[in-house]
Amino acid sequence: MLADVELDDLRRLRRARDAMDRDYASPLDVPALARVALMSSGHFSRSFRAAYGETPYNYLMTRRVERAKALLRRGDLSVTEVCFAVGCTSLGSFSSRFTALVGVSPSAYRARPHESGAPIPACVAKYLTRPVRKPPRAREERNGDG
């Protein structure tokens, strides 16, 4: 993947990816991220996908779901409050994406007991609970359908 992207573009893409990691709760879209990367929107989208294997939107939503999981584990916010706290503007879209990445709805995830994760260091918990997008083919093979 990275062989198709020039070194200067990778540096610029990293700036945009860092902005998504840092400012995930802000209203970010491809034109805004392309400006951070000093690229046109089309070039930014193509280069980002070539470099990181997913679209900028999918990367941003993964960061938002990752943060939402942490907020839901705390248990002091409603699903709607978490949705808006992580920068999503549609509860339906947030719930759909959360369910696709995590495997359960935000409400079901929030209702689970989460005490067993308390002694785990934050850096390890982040790695272990990071939502991972699996290609449709991998899901089919895991379920025995493919």
N, C-alpha and C positions, 0 to 999 in steps of 0.2 A: 504494500500500500504506500508506504512512505517514499519508495523509489520514484513514484510518479509526481511527487511534489518537490518543488525547488526549496533549497535551504532558506532563502529569504522569505518565501511564502510560509514555511513552517514556523519561522519566528513570529510572523504576523498572526498566523492562526493560533499560536500559543497565547498571544496577548488576548485574543477574543475568547479562547477557552478559559483563560484565567478570569476574565471578566464574568463569564457565565458561572464559574465556580464561586466567585466572590459576590456577585450581584444577582444571584438567581431569583431573588424576590422582586427585583425591579422589572418593569415592563420592557423586556428585550425582544427584539425581532431581528430578522436577517439583515435588513438595511442598517440598523443600529450596530449590530455586531460587525458587519462589513466595514463600517466606518472605523471601528476600533482597529480592525485589521488592515486598514488603508487599502481596501480592495473594492471592486464592484460587487454588487450582491450576487450576481451569477457566478463570478469567479470564486468568490468566497464560499458559496454553497458547494460547488464542485470540488474545490480544493479541500475543504473541511471533510467532506465525505471520503475523498481519496486518502487523506492523512489519518483519519480516526475511525473509518469504517461505519459511520452513521451520520445522519444529517445533523446540522446544528440544533434544530428543534428537538430531535430525539435526545441529543446529549443534554440539552437544557432541561427537558422534562425528567430525565433520569436523575439529574441533580436535585430537582424539586421534589421528586418522590423520595429520594434518599433523605432529604431534610424533613419531609412530611412524616416519614417513619419515625424519626427521632422525636418529633413533636407529639405524635400519636402515642408513642410509648410512655411519654410523661403523663398523659391522661388528663391534663387540666384544661385542654382546649377541645372544642367540638370539631367535628370533621369540617364543617363549613369555615370555622375560624382558621383551621390548619390550611385549608385550600387557599384562602386569601393571604395567609401569612407567608406562604412559599411562592407567591406571585401568580397564582392561577386566577383567572377571572370567571371561569365557568365550573361550577361544582360538578356538573355532569361529565365534562371532559376530564377534569381532575380524577374523578372516581373511576372512569373508564381506563385511563392511563395507569392509575395506581393498581387497579385490579389486573391489568395486562402484565405489568412488571412484577408485582408481588405475588399474585396468585389468589389473593383474597381482597375483599372490598376494604376501604379505609375503616369503616365501622367495625367489621369483623377483626381487623388487625388491632384496632384500638381496644377492643373487648378482650383480647388475649391477655393472659398473664405474662408480664415481662420482667418479673423480679429476677429471674435467673441470669439475666444479662448484666445486672448491676456491677458485679465485681470485675467485669471484663474492661480492660483499658479502652478509652475512647477510640484510639487509633485502630485497635483490633476490632472493636464493635463496628466501626465504620466500614472496614474491609469485609467483615462477615455479613453485614446486613445490606451491602450495596445492591440495589436492584440491577439485574443483568438482563439485557434484552437478548433473547435467544431467537435465532432465525427459525421460521416456521418448520423447516425441514428437521431441525434438531428436536423440536417438540414432538413431531410425528414419530420419530425414531424412539424417543423416550417413552412415548405412550404405546409403542408397539404397532402403530398404524402404518409405518413407512418401512 
